[in-house]
């Protein structure tokens, strides 16, 4: 409907496309009659409707003959526009539930006005029936005290309603997942969220690993196991990528139409390539899968994936803590065992103590010491039980070397021999060994050769952990040394060296624990961000109704979240200096100090600060890490001189035979020299937070960076007399 603008006297000349269509329509075929015969009231109402920018619908006479404007066309959709013009309202909407709005039109014809917010009006605008919401008002048009028609003004609120509903779902899911470390509780939260939003999540099926080789599965909105099986079957072939698939109708959700489309969403994990689980959701049969719907489903999936990742980190952290604790206890036990060896004991007593020590560290059912006599092995020391009378008699007769593999293999190889799952064919004692599930055999050697074999057995469990093996071999090795007094000094030295390696391994485990702390600290940002975001949303939603006390509470929450972010940043900085590789190069300390000085002076423009910076050398090191060192030392000097009317800061270097020593001195608050050892510790502070802000991490970072460069840190000071901090760096050859 295009062309030249209509002349000024043309009816409905401001009505756009619908004005042109109204002029061209054959109204004589309708109860309204030809356009030229329309009464003035109808012409005025039609002109008002067509010229309005707001969606308007005019129904005239008792038959409710339809007129509408350009803004109303998207509400009708391509299936009804332009065919709706001039038709009875009942004929236009009848197939999609006109009775839902018929009562409102009838009331208006009786002279009653009405208005509704977010009214659900299902419409068939794109072939399928859609879930649509509107703000609607119905106003009777009265001519000479008689109702001749109905004005209907409409504003579509579908996007607003759907957005609010989905936001509530995501917010509730976020709240439900806070602090959850059990994967099964994650699935429960997902099912509960689906139950509270059956429109967007009419049905759901979720499967996540339980950490023990199995899976937690849960479904919601489905009727019968067969429906759950349908979702599970579609999840398996698509578990590696997001997919939308078509299925036979599933009865789920609030609509009479069945669910015919599923979206499969793998629960991806940032720390492993294989997806740890899969989420399958039924799609609303009355809504298209547009970008906003797809974004909602992805955000729902991402929250579940993040929670599962956090749960796995917590589980791994607990497991590593348990392993670290076991290593610590094992190391302590080995130290105790080593002290036992300093006592003048007979070989039988040493063997007995070794058996008791292992029994206290590892759940053992039997610890047996064997010695070989000719072609047979005999028991010379027993701790625990045989578990079978026939097995005891076989041992009393002696076990043949040729056929008893558990003794022959370590005797001939000189190496410990473990069977995580005992093979009864190993020793040809099958009828008597059915209760044995795992064995460990440790050869005991002295300078004279093979002395005996330490045999350990458990009933009812399988496997030897890394800690178990370390303990067994440590005790066995030290026992071998103790049994050979002629080599005692050298043997004990080797054992101490081995213990040192274990201590180093324990320190390495601590570093791994720091890496896990980094991951957990990084994941803490999400809940802190949510706290601050929803706190702000709460403040804005309440608005002027917020009293002083509530405002103070919200301010306290904001400040606490900010402090939490500061601590997280400090933890990440501290962790990063441990694992970040050094990028060594030539670093001009003079230029580095000048740039960091310019940066920190910005915070002290209102103070009188005198700087004395001497010549500084070129050194070899990581420029960015050394910049952290100078930035921390200079900013500390400015911070702790804040109360001085005249601040003096000195920076100089001293050349030494093999190193450079760099110092920063100030005339500030100083510190008690008795606590100098605490200065470079993590979260150690010698001043009150009310006096000087900080996290207690800066000097710890300085120490780590300097040590990684092969240097040392130092500090001198007295309360009220200032402080001097220094560090050394190797001289460049």
N, C-alpha and C positions, 0 to 999 in steps of 0.2 A: 504494500500500500504506500507507494511513493509518488512524487509529482510536485507540482507547484503548490505553494501555500494557498489555502482557500481564501476567497474574498472576505472582507470584514462582515458582511451580512450572512455568511454561510453558517448554518446551525453547527454547533459543537466544534467551531474552528480551532479551539485550544485543546481539543481532545486527543491529538496525536493519532496513532494508528487506529485505536478503538473509536475515536471520533469519526474518522473516515469510514470505518466499517459500519458504524451505526447509521451514518447518512446513506450508505449504499444498501443497507439491509432491507429486505422485503417485509416490512412490518405489517403490511396488509394481511399477511398470512397468519398473524398472531392475534391473540385477543386484544392487543394494544391498538390495532388498526394502523392505518398509514401515518407516517410521520407528520404529515400536514394537519392531521386531525387530532394530534396529541393535545391534551389539556395543558394549560400553562404550568400547573403544578408538576406534571410529569416532565415537561421540558426543562423546568428549573432544576428538578432533582437530577435529571440525566446530565445536564450541563455541569452541575456541581460535582457529580461523580466523575465524569470524563476529564475534567480539568484538574482534578486533585492529583498531587504527587504521591499520596499515600494509597496503598491498595484499598479499593472500595468496590463494593458489590451492591447493586440496586435491584431489589425484587419488587415488581409492581403487580398490583391487583391480587386477588385471592389466589390466583394460579402461580403467583411469585415468578413472573416472567423476568429473565435475567438480563441485566446490563452490567458492564464492568469496565474498568479503565485499564490503561497500559500497565500500571503498577501491579494489577491483580493477575496479569497473564501468567507469571512464573508459578503462582499458587495453583492454577488450573493445570499447568503442564501441557506438553505437546499433545497428549491424548484427548484433552477437552477443548483446548483453544485452537481455532476460533469457533468450533461447533457449538459451544455453550451459549453464544449470543442469541437472545430471543427465545430460548427454551425454558421450560418449566424447571424450577430448582429441583424438584423431586426427580425429574428425568436426568438431570446433570449428575447428581450425587447419589442417586438411589442405589446403584449397584455396589457402592462402597460404604454403605451404612448411613444413608441420609437420615434414618430415624434418630441418629445421635445429635443431629442439629435441627431436625424438623420441629422438635418441641420449642426450640428457641425462636424460630421464625413464626410459629403459630402464636406464641406468646406476644411477639411484636405486633402481629396482626390484630391482637386484642388490645393493643395500646400499651404494652409493658416493655420497658427498656431493660437491657441486661448487658453485662460486661464480664468477660472471663479472661483470666491470665493462664498462659501455658496450657491451653485447651488441647487435648489430644484429638486430632481429626485425621484418621487414616485416609490417605489419598492415593489414587492410582495415577501417578504423573509420569512414570517411566516404565510402563507396562505392568510392573509388579506393584502391589499395594505397599505404601510406605508409611512409616511411623512419623507423623508430622505434628508439630505443636504451634499454636497461634495464640496471640492476644486478640480477642474478638469482642466487638461491641455491636449490639443490635438496637437500632433506634427506629420506632415507627414514624412514618411520614403521614401526617394528618392534614386532610383538606376538608375545611368546613366541618370540623369535629368528627370526621370520619377517616379511619385509617385506610389509605390507598396503597401503601407500599412499605417496604422495610429497607432502611440504610444498614449496610453491614460494613464496618471498617475493620481491616485485618492487618496485623503485623506478625510475620512469621518469626517464631522464637525457637525453631527446631535446633539451630546450632547452639543457642544459649543453654537450652535444656540438656542437650546431649553433653555439652562441655562440662556443665556443673555436675551432672551425674557421674561422668567418668573421672572428674577431678576428685569427687568424694570417694570413689572406689580406690583410686591410687593413694589418696591420703590415708584411708583406713588401712590399706595394705602396708604402707610405710610404717604406721604406728604398730600394727600387729607384728611386723618383722624386726622391730628394734630389739636388740639384745638376744635374738634367737640364734642358737648355735646347734640346734638339732634339725637335720634335714627333714625329718618327719613333721616337725612343727611348721616348717616352711610350706610343706604341701597342705597342711591343715589350714594355714592362713590363706593360701590361694583358693582352696575350696570354699572357705567362709566368704571371701570377697565375691566369688561368683554367685554364691547364694544370695547376697545382698544386691546384686546387679544382674538379674536374669535377662534383662533386655539386651545388654551388650555382650554378656557371657552366658548365653542360655544353657550351655553345657561345657564341661571341662574335664580333661583327663591329663594327669601329671605323673611322670615317672622320674625319680632321681636316685642316684646311687646311695646306698646306706653306709658306705665306707668299709663294708665287710664282704664285698663281692656280690651282694644282692642289690635290690632296689626297693625304695618306698614308692608305692603307687596309690593314687587317690583320684576319685572322680566326684563330680557334682552336677546336679541338674539332669542326670540320666535316669531312665526308668528301666531297671532290669540289667542283669549281667551281660546280656547279649549286646546292648547298646555300648557298654563300656568296652567290650571286646572289639566292637567295630572301630572305635576311636583308637584303641591300642594297635589294631592291625594296620591302620593307616599311618600311625606314628613311626613304625619301624622302618619302612623303606625310605622315609623322608627325614630321618633323624639328623642328616648332615646339612640341611639347608631349609630356610623358610619356604613353605609351599602352601598353596590354597588348593584343596581337592574337593571334588564333588562326591557326595554319598547319597545312598537311598535315604529317604526322609526319616529323621530321628525326632521323636516327640519330646521336645524340651522347650523350656522358656514359656513366656506368658501368652504367646500368640497361637491362634489355631493352626497357622501354617507350620509344617515341619521344618526342621533344620536340614538344609541340603548341602551346605558348604562348611568345610572345616579349614582352619588355619593351623598348620604345624609349625611350631617355633622351637628350634633347638635352644637349650639353656647353655649358651656358650660361656666358657670360663677363660679369664685372661691369663691363666698360668699353665694351661695345657691345651693341646690341639684338639683332642677328642671332646665332644660335648658331654657334660656330666649328666644330662637328662634331657627330657623333651616335654614340651607343653602342647597340648592339642585343645583348641577351643572351637566350639560351634559358633557360627556367625549369625547375627540377627537377620532373620528372613525378611524383615521389613526395613532394612537399611542397606544402602550400597556400601561396599568396602572402599570408601574414599580415603584420602590421605589422613584426615583426622581420626577416623576409625582405626586405620592401620597404625598410626602413631600411638594411639592409646594401647593397642595390643602389644606393640613393641615395648612401650614403657612398662606395662604389666609384666612382660617377660623379663625385661632388664632388672626390675626390682627383685624378682625371684632368683635370677642368676646371680645378682650381687649378694643376696642373702645366703645362697648356697655356697658361694665362694668364701664369704666370711665364716660360715659354719665349718667349711673344710679347713680354713686357716686355723680356726680355734682348735679343731680336733688335732691337726698336725702339731700345733704348738703344745697341746697337752701331751701328745705322744712323745715329742722331743724332750719336753720337760721331764717326763717319766724316765726316758732313756738317760737323760743327763743325770737325774737323781740316782739311777741305778749305777751309772759309771762312777759317780762320786762315792756311793757306798762301796762299790767294788774297790776303788782306789784306796779308800780308808781301810778296808779289810786287808788289802794287800800290804799296806803299811803296818797294820797290826801283825800280820803274818810274818813280815820281815823282822819285826821285833822279837817274835817267838824264836826265830832262827838264831838270835844272839844268845839264847839260853843254851847251856850245855845239856842237850837231850840225846837220848839213844835213837838209833834209826827207827825203831818201832814206835817210840813216842812221837818223833817227827811225822811219821806216816799217819799215826792216829790223829794228831792235831790237824794235819792237812785235810784228812777226811771230814773232821768236825767242822773245819773252817768252810769247806765247800758246801757241806750240808746246811750251814747257816746262811749262805749267800744264794744258793740255787736249790730249788725244790727237787731233792734227790730221793729215790727209794733205795738205792744201793750204791756204795762206793767201795770198790774192791781193789786191793793191791796184789798183783800177781808177780811171782818170780819163776823163772824157768829152771827146771832141773832135768837135764837130758832132753828128751823129746816131748816133755809134758810141762804144762804150766800149773802151778799150785798157788792156792790162796795163802798169803802171809799177813794179811790185814783185812778186816771186814767191818764196814759201817752200814747199818740198815738191815735189809732182809733179802733173801733170795726170792721169796714169793712162791716157791714151789719146792716141796721136799725132794722130788726126783732131781731137780736141778741142783740142789745142795749136795746130794750124793754124787752126782757127776763131777762137781767141783772137788769134792773130797778125794775122789779117785785120781784127779788130775785131768786136765784138758789137753788132748793131743795137739801139738804145734801144727802139724801138717793140715789138719781139718778144721781148726778153730780160726777162721779168717779174722775175727775181731782182734785176736792177739797176734796172729802171724803178720798181717799187713803193717801195723805200726812197728813191730819188731824188725821187719826187714827194710822198711822205708825210713825209719827213724822219725816219722812225722805223725802228729795226732790224726786219728781216724774217727770221723764223725758219721753217724747214721741218723739223720733227722727222722727217718721212718725206718725202724729196724726191719731188716730182711732176715726172716727165720732161717733161710738157707745158708746164711753166712757161716754159722757155727755147727751145722748139722745136729742141732739140738731142738728141732722144731716142736716135738711134743711137749717139751718142758719150758718153752720160751714164749708161749702165746700171750702172756701178760706183759711182756717187755715191748715198749713202743719206741724208744729212742736210746741210743748208746753213744758214748764218747770214750775213746781209748787214747791215753797219753803216755808215750814211752818216757821212761826215766833213765837218763844216761849220765854216766860219770866219766872221768878220765880213763877208767878201765874198760869202758864199753857199756853195753846194755845191762842195766841193773834189774829193771822190772818194768811193769806197765800198770798205770793207774787207770782202772776201769770204772766208768760211771753209767748208771742206768736209771731210767724213769719208767713208771707204769701209768698209762692212761693219758699221756699227752705226747705230742710230737714236736720236734724242732728244737734247735739250740740257737738262741739269739746271739748277736754279735757280742753283747756284754757277757753272756754265758761263756762263750768261747775264750774271750779275753781273760776272764777270771780263771777258767780251767787251765789254760795254758800258762798263765802267770804263776798260779800255785804249783802246777806240775814242774815248771822250769825251776822255780826257787827250791822246790823239794829235791830235785836232782842235784842242785848245787850243795844243799845242806847235807845230803847223803855222802858226798865226796869231800870230806874234811881237808884232804890234801890240796884241793883246788878252791878252798872256801873264799879266800881273799879275792882272787880274780873273778870267781863266779858271782860273788855278791856285787862287785863293781859293774859287771855286765847287767845284772838284774836292776841295779839302780839306774843304769842308762836306759833300760827298757821302761822302767817306771817313769823316767823323764819324758820318754816318747809318748807314754800314755797321758802324762800331764799335758803335753803339747796337743795331743789329740783332743783332750778335754777342753783345752783353750779354743781349739778350732771349732768344737761343738758349740762353745759359747758364742763364737762369731756367727755361726749359723743361726743361733737363737736371736742375735741382733738383727740378722736379715729378716727373720720372721717378724720381729718387732717392727721393722720398717714397713712390711706389708700390712700388718694390722693397723699401725699408725696411719698409713695412707688411706685405708678403708674407713678410718674414723671420720674422714672429712665429710662423707656422705651424710651420716646422721647429724653432724654439726650444721651442715648447710641446710638440711631440712628444718632443724630447730630454728635457725635464724630466719629462714624463708617463711615458715608458718607463723612464727612470732610476728613478723612484719605483716602477714596477711591478717592475723588476728587484730593487730593494732588498726589497720586500715578498715577492716570490716566493722569494728566497734565505733570508730570515729569519735564524734563528740560525746558519746556516752561513756567514754573512758574516764574514770575518776582518778584522782592523784595517786591513790594507793595502787590501783591496778597498773597505772602508767609506770610507777616505780618498779613494780614487779617485772613488767616487760623489759624495762631498762636493765634490771639485774640479769635477766636471762640473756639479753644481747651481750652484756659485758662478759658473762661467764662463757658464752660461746666464742667470743673474741679471744679470751684468755686460752681457751682450749685450742683454737687454731694456732695461736702463738706457740704453745707447747708442742703441738704436732710439728710445726715448722722447725722448732729447735731439735726435736728428736730426729727428723729427717736429715737436717744438716749434720748432726752428730754421726748418724749412721752413714751418710754419704762420704764423709771423710775417711771412713774405714775401708770402703770397697772401691771408691773411685780410683781408677788407675792414674799414676803420676805421669804427667806429660812434661818431661824434663826439657829445659831449654835455658838460655842465658836470660837472667832476670836482673834488671837495673833497679836495685833497692832504692836508690835516690828518687828515681821517677815514680816508683811505686808508692813511696811514702808521700810524695808531693800530691799525687792524684787522690790518695785516700784522705790526706789532710784537707784537701779542698772539699771533699764530700762531707766529712764530719763537721767542718767549720760552719756549715749552713745552719746547724742546730745551735750555734753559740754566737750568733751575730750581735746579740745584745750584751755580750760579756767582753771584758778586757783580757785577752789571751796573748801571752808572749811566747813565741815558738823559737827554739834554738835547735836547728837541725844541722848536724855536722855532715861531712862527706860520708857517703855510704857506698859500699862496693858492688861490683857485679858478681852474682852468684849463679850457681846452677840449681834449678828447681822448677817446680810447677808454678807458673805465673799466677793462675787463678787461686790456687790454694794459699800461696804466700800472701796474696792480697787479702785473703780472709784473716791471716795472722796480723798484718799491719792494721787492718780495719778494726779488729777487735781491740788491739792494744791502744790505738789512738782514741777510739771512741770511749774506752774505759777511762783513759786519762782525762778526757773532757768531762765525762759523767761524774767521776769522783772528786773533781775540783769545782763542782758546781757552787759550793758554798764559799769559795775564796773570792775576795774582791779583786785580786790580781792573780790570774792563773799563769803559771809557768810550766811549760812542757818542753823537755829536752829529748832529742833523739840523736844517738851517736853509735859508732861502731868501733870495735877494737880488733886489731889483727893479731892472730895467734898462730903458732907454728903450723897447725893442721886445720884451723877452722876460723871462721869469723864469728864474733860475738856482737850482737845488736841489742841496744838497751833503750827503753822508754821510761823516763823519770817524770813524775809530776809532784806538785806540792799540795795534794788533795787530802782526803780523809785517811789514807793509809790503812793499815790492818795490824792485828795482833800477830807478831811473828810466831807465837806458839801454834798457830793454826795454818802455817804456810803450806803444809802438806795437803790441806783440804782445798786450796785455791783452784787446783787444776782438776778436781774431781767433777763428775757429772752431777748437776743440780746442787752443787755445794755453794753456799753464799755466806759471807762473813758480815754482811750488813743487812739491815731490815729492809723488806720490800717497800715499806712506807717511805724510807729515805732515798733508796736508789732502786729504780726499776731493773728488771732483767729476769732471765730464765735460769741462770746458773750453768749455761752450756758453752758460752763463748770461750772461756779459758780452757775448758776440756777439749774443745775443737783445736785451739792453738797447740796444746800439748800433742794431740794426735798427729796434726800436720807436721810439726817440727820433728817428732820421732820418726815419722815416715820418710823424712828427708835426711835422717841420720844424725839429727841434732838433739839438744836437750833444752829444757826450759828452766827458768829460775825466777825467784821473786824475793824482794827485800822490802821491808817497810815497818813503820811504827804508827800507832794511832795518832792522828792529827799531824804527822810529819811527812806525809806523802808516801809514795811507793815507787819502786823501780822494778820493772819486769824486763827480762832478757831472754834471748834464745840464741842458740848457736847453729851454724850451718857449715858443713865441710867446705874447705877451700877448693876452688877449681884447680886441677893440676895444671 
